[in-house]
Amino acid sequence: MNRKEFFKDLGLLSAGICLGGTDSFAFSPRSDFEKRLVPVGRVLELEGYYVWCNSPIFDHEGKVHLFFSRWNSKKGMSGWINGSEIAHAVADKPEGPYEVKGTVLKPRQGYWDATTCHNPAIQYVDNKYCLFYMGNSNGKTNTKRIGMAISDSLYGPWERTDEPILLPGQEGEWDDHCTTNPAFVKYRDKYYLFYKSWNNKEYANQSGAIRANRKYGLAIADNLLGPYEKSKANPVIDFSKYGNNAQMEDAFVWLENRKFNMIARDMGYINHENGLLMHSRNGLKWSKPEVAYRATKFYFQQEQAPKHLKKYGRFERPQLLLRDGKPVYLFTTTQGGKYKTSSPFIFKII
C-alpha cells in the first residue's frame, strides 16, 4: 500500500464511512478499543502446521498459557474441519517466546469429536480450568457441536464430556445446522454460553463462497456442566436485517464496566477484513458494531499472497488476554508467515 492509499483508507474509517451501500452501513466508527491497539507481531510459527484459534490465559504465577488449534500443513487450509487438534504452549510473557507443551485434545474415534477438535476457548470458572471447544464426527460442518474439557491445572489432565453440551435446534429452526464458536462468561451465578449457527435450508438453497447466514444464539445454565437452555430471545445477534448477507463469527465475550462486551470477525457488515466490537447490558440486545480492528495491511506489510492462501490479509478468531477482567492483549490468527501457513498475531492494548 502506498502513502496516498493508506491515508485515504484511514480517512474513511475515521469519518465512519462504510462501503456497504445501504443506510444500515451509514456509520461504523473506529472504536476507542481499536485506537489502543499496538501491533506486536507473529508468535508460535510452527513448521509443518497451520496454527489457528489462539486462546490465552494467565496462570497464578503470571505465565501465559495459549491453547490453540493446529493441523498438518499437508492438509491445506481446509484441514481444520477434518484433522485439527488442540495443543498447549506456555510463555513467560504475552509476547513470547512460546514453548509447545503438547496436544491437549485430539479427535476420538467413535465420539462426537471423532474427526476434529477446534475453536478452543479457555476460562477459569469455579476454581476449575474449562476448555470449551468444537468437535465434529464426519469431517463436515453439519456435525459441529460444542463440548467442554475440565482440569484442576492448565497442565492437565483434562476430562472432557462424552457428549456435546449444546446441540443444534430442531429442523427448520435458525440453528438446526450445528453449534460452534463457543464464547462463555459467568454472570450473576448463571453460566452464559454464546454460540454460532445457521439454518440447513438456507445452506442448501444458497450458492457462493458464503452460504446461509451465520447468527449468534445464547444458552444459559444454572451449573457449569449444564443443561444449557437456549434463550427465547435467540438469535441474539442477527445481521441479516442489514442486507447483502451480512453476518459475523468468531465471537469473544467478556464482562467489563457492568456490561457484556463482544469482539468478533466481520463477514460483510462493513467488509470481510475488519473486526467488530459490540456491547450489551444483558447479553440479549446488542449495540450496533464499531470497528475493533482493521485489515492486516494497516499494521504490517507482507509479501504477495501465495496462491494456496485464500484468506490472506485479514485477522480471524480474535481472543483477548484478560488481567483482572480487563483486556491487555488481543490475540488473532492470520495466514502467511515464514512457513506460508498461518500463525497467531498479537496486539498490546495500551
C-alpha positions in Angstrom: 0.0 0.0 0.0 1.4 3.5 -0.9 1.1 6.5 1.4 -1.8 8.0 -0.6 -3.9 4.8 -0.3 -3.1 4.4 3.4 -4.4 7.9 4.3 -7.4 7.5 2.0 -8.4 4.3 3.9 -7.6 5.9 7.2 -9.7 8.9 6.5 -12.7 6.7 5.5 -12.5 4.8 8.8 -12.0 7.9 10.9 -15.1 9.5 9.3 -17.1 6.4 10.0 -17.9 5.8 6.3 -18.6 2.2 5.3 -18.8 0.6 1.9 -21.9 -1.5 2.3 -24.1 0.8 0.1 -27.2 0.9 2.3 -28.5 3.1 5.1 -27.6 0.3 7.6 -23.9 0.7 6.8 -24.0 4.5 7.1 -22.0 4.8 10.4 -19.5 2.3 11.8 -16.9 4.4 13.7 -13.5 3.3 14.8 -13.8 2.3 18.5 -11.6 3.5 21.3 -10.6 -0.1 21.6 -9.1 -0.1 18.1 -7.2 3.1 18.7 -5.5 1.4 21.7 -4.0 -1.4 19.7 -0.3 -1.6 19.3 0.9 -4.4 16.9 3.4 -6.8 18.4 3.8 -9.4 15.6 3.6 -13.1 14.9 4.3 -15.7 17.5 4.2 -19.5 17.6 5.0 -20.2 14.0 5.2 -24.0 13.7 6.9 -25.7 10.8 4.6 -28.3 9.3 1.4 -26.9 10.8 -1.4 -24.4 10.3 -1.9 -22.7 13.7 -5.4 -21.2 14.4 -7.9 -20.3 17.2 -5.4 -19.0 19.9 -7.0 -18.7 23.3 -4.7 -17.2 26.1 -4.9 -17.1 29.9 -2.6 -16.1 32.7 -1.8 -18.6 35.4 -1.4 -17.7 39.1 2.3 -17.1 38.6 1.9 -14.7 35.7 2.9 -17.1 32.9 0.7 -17.0 29.7 -0.8 -20.3 28.6 -2.0 -20.5 25.0 -4.5 -23.1 23.8 -4.6 -23.3 20.0 -5.8 -25.4 17.1 -3.3 -26.9 14.7 -3.3 -29.4 11.9 -0.8 -30.9 9.4 0.1 -28.3 6.7 -0.2 -31.1 4.1 -4.0 -30.9 4.5 -4.0 -27.3 3.4 -6.2 -24.6 5.0 -9.3 -26.8 4.9 -7.7 -29.3 7.3 -9.3 -27.6 10.2 -12.6 -29.3 9.5 -11.3 -32.9 9.4 -8.0 -33.1 11.2 -7.5 -30.3 13.8 -6.2 -30.9 17.3 -5.9 -28.6 20.3 -2.5 -28.0 21.7 -0.9 -26.1 24.6 2.0 -23.6 24.8 3.5 -21.5 27.6 5.4 -18.3 27.8 6.8 -16.1 30.5 5.2 -13.0 28.9 2.4 -12.5 26.3 4.9 -11.6 23.5 6.6 -15.0 23.9 8.6 -16.9 23.0 6.2 -19.8 23.5 7.2 -23.4 24.3 4.8 -26.0 23.0 3.9 -28.5 25.7 2.0 -30.9 23.5 -1.5 -31.9 22.4 -4.4 -31.4 24.9 -7.3 -32.7 22.9 -7.3 -34.8 19.7 -10.1 -36.5 17.8 -11.6 -39.5 19.5 -12.8 -42.3 17.3 -16.4 -43.2 18.0 -17.3 -40.0 19.8 -19.0 -36.7 18.7 -15.5 -35.2 18.2 -14.1 -38.1 16.1 -12.7 -36.1 13.2 -11.7 -32.7 14.6 -11.1 -30.6 17.8 -11.2 -26.9 17.1 -12.2 -23.4 18.5 -10.6 -23.7 22.0 -11.8 -21.1 24.5 -10.1 -21.3 27.9 -11.8 -20.0 31.0 -11.1 -20.1 34.8 -14.5 -20.9 36.3 -15.4 -22.0 39.9 -11.8 -22.8 40.7 -11.6 -25.0 37.6 -10.0 -24.5 34.2 -12.6 -25.0 31.5 -11.7 -25.5 27.9 -14.7 -25.0 25.6 -14.3 -26.3 22.1 -15.9 -27.5 18.9 -15.7 -31.1 17.5 -17.3 -32.9 14.7 -17.8 -36.6 13.8 -17.9 -36.7 10.0 -15.4 -34.1 8.8 -18.2 -31.7 7.8 -20.0 -28.7 9.2 -23.3 -30.4 9.9 -21.9 -32.4 12.9 -20.1 -29.5 14.5 -21.0 -29.5 18.2 -19.8 -27.6 21.3 -18.2 -29.5 24.2 -16.0 -28.9 27.2 -13.0 -30.3 29.0 -12.2 -29.6 32.6 -9.0 -29.7 34.7 -7.6 -28.5 38.0 -4.5 -27.4 36.3 -3.6 -25.8 33.0 -1.1 -28.6 32.5 -3.9 -31.2 32.7 -5.1 -33.9 32.8 -8.2 -32.9 31.0 -11.6 -34.6 31.4 -13.9 -34.0 28.5 -17.6 -34.5 28.1 -18.6 -37.7 26.4 -21.5 -35.9 24.7 -21.8 -32.3 23.4 -23.1 -29.7 25.9 -25.1 -27.9 23.3 -27.0 -29.4 20.3 -28.5 -27.8 17.2 -32.1 -26.8 17.1 -34.9 -28.8 15.6 -35.4 -29.0 11.8 -36.5 -25.6 10.4 -35.1 -23.6 13.3 -32.5 -20.9 12.7 -29.8 -23.0 14.4 -30.6 -26.5 13.0 -27.2 -26.9 11.2 -24.7 -27.0 14.1 -23.3 -25.4 17.2 -19.8 -23.8 17.0 -17.6 -20.9 18.0 -18.3 -21.1 21.8 -17.9 -17.8 23.9 -18.5 -18.1 27.6 -19.0 -15.9 30.7 -20.3 -16.4 34.2 -22.8 -13.8 35.0 -24.8 -13.4 38.3 -24.4 -17.1 39.2 -25.6 -18.1 35.8 -23.5 -19.6 33.0 -23.8 -17.9 29.6 -22.7 -19.8 26.5 -22.9 -17.9 23.2 -22.7 -19.9 20.0 -22.8 -19.6 16.3 -25.1 -21.5 13.9 -27.2 -21.3 10.8 -30.1 -22.9 9.0 -29.9 -26.1 6.9 -32.5 -25.0 4.3 -30.7 -21.7 3.7 -27.4 -23.5 3.4 -28.8 -25.9 0.8 -30.6 -23.3 -1.2 -27.8 -20.7 -1.4 -24.7 -20.8 -3.6 -21.4 -18.9 -3.5 -18.5 -18.6 -1.2 -20.5 -17.9 2.0 -23.7 -19.9 2.1 -26.6 -19.3 4.6 -26.4 -16.6 7.2 -24.4 -17.0 10.5 -26.2 -15.8 13.6 -25.4 -16.0 17.3 -27.5 -17.6 20.0 -27.3 -17.7 23.8 -27.8 -20.7 26.1 -27.9 -20.3 29.9 -27.3 -22.9 32.7 -27.6 -23.0 36.4 -24.5 -25.2 36.6 -21.2 -25.2 34.6 -21.9 -28.6 33.0 -25.5 -27.7 32.2 -28.0 -28.4 31.0 -27.8 -25.3 28.8 -31.2 -23.9 27.9 -31.4 -21.7 24.8 -32.8 -18.2 25.3 -36.2 -17.4 23.9 -34.6 -14.2 22.5 -32.5 -16.2 20.1 -30.8 -15.4 17.8 -29.5 -12.6 19.9 -27.3 -11.3 17.1 -28.7 -11.3 13.6 -27.1 -9.2 10.9 -29.4 -10.4 8.1 -31.5 -7.3 8.6 -28.7 -5.2 7.1 -28.9 -7.0 3.8 -26.1 -8.2 1.5 -25.9 -11.4 3.5 -24.1 -9.5 6.3 -23.0 -11.7 9.2 -20.3 -12.3 11.8 -18.4 -15.1 13.5 -15.6 -15.9 16.0 -17.1 -14.0 18.9 -15.2 -13.5 22.2 -17.3 -12.2 25.1 -16.2 -10.6 28.4 -17.8 -8.6 31.2 -16.4 -5.1 31.9 -17.9 -1.9 33.2 -21.1 -3.7 34.2 -21.9 -4.8 30.7 -21.3 -7.5 28.2 -18.7 -6.8 25.5 -18.1 -8.8 22.3 -15.3 -8.7 19.8 -15.9 -10.7 16.5 -14.9 -11.0 12.9 -16.9 -9.1 10.3 -18.4 -11.1 7.5 -19.9 -8.4 5.3 -21.4 -5.8 7.7 -18.5 -3.5 6.7 -16.3 -5.9 4.8 -14.6 -9.3 5.5 -11.3 -7.9 6.9 -12.4 -5.8 9.9 -13.1 -6.9 13.5 -16.3 -5.7 15.2 -17.0 -4.5 18.7 -20.4 -4.5 20.4 -21.9 -4.0 23.9 -24.9 -5.2 25.8 -26.5 -4.7 29.2 -28.0 -8.2 29.4 -26.4 -10.3 26.7 -29.6 -10.2 24.7 -29.8 -6.9 22.9 -26.6 -5.6 21.4 -25.3 -2.3 20.2 -24.5 -1.6 16.6 -21.0 -2.6 15.7 -17.9 -0.4 15.8 -14.6 -1.2 14.2 -12.5 -3.3 16.7 -9.5 -3.8 14.4 -8.7 -3.4 10.7 -7.1 -5.5 7.9 -3.5 -6.7 8.2 -2.3 -4.0 5.8 -2.9 -1.3 8.4 -0.5 -2.9 10.8 2.3 -4.6 8.9 3.5 -5.4 5.4 4.0 -8.8 3.9 4.7 -10.3 0.5 2.0 -11.0 -2.0 -0.3 -13.9 -1.1 0.7 -17.4 -2.2 -2.0 -19.0 -4.4 -2.9 -21.5 -1.8 -3.8 -18.9 0.9 -7.3 -17.6 0.2 -7.9 -15.7 3.5 -4.7 -13.6 3.3 -4.8 -10.1 4.6 -7.3 -10.5 7.4 -7.3 -11.4 11.1 -9.6 -14.1 12.4 -10.6 -15.7 15.7 -10.0 -12.6 18.0 -9.4 -13.7 21.6 -8.5 -11.5 24.5 -5.9 -12.0 27.3 -7.5 -10.5 30.4 -5.8 -9.3 33.6 -8.2 -8.7 36.5 -11.1 -8.8 33.9 -9.6 -6.1 31.6 -8.2 -6.7 28.1 -4.4 -6.3 27.9 -3.6 -8.2 24.7 -5.5 -9.1 21.6 -4.6 -12.5 20.0 -5.7 -13.1 16.5 -4.8 -15.6 13.7 -3.7 -14.7 10.2 -2.4 -16.5 7.2 1.2 -16.1 6.0 4.4 -16.1 7.9 7.7 -17.8 7.3 6.1 -21.2 6.6 3.3 -19.7 4.4 0.6 -21.3 6.5 -0.9 -19.4 9.5 0.0 -18.3 13.0 -1.0 -16.0 15.9 -0.6 -12.3 15.5 -0.9 -10.3 18.7 -1.5 -6.7 19.7 -0.8 -5.0 23.0 -3.8 -2.9 24.3 -2.5 0.3 25.8 
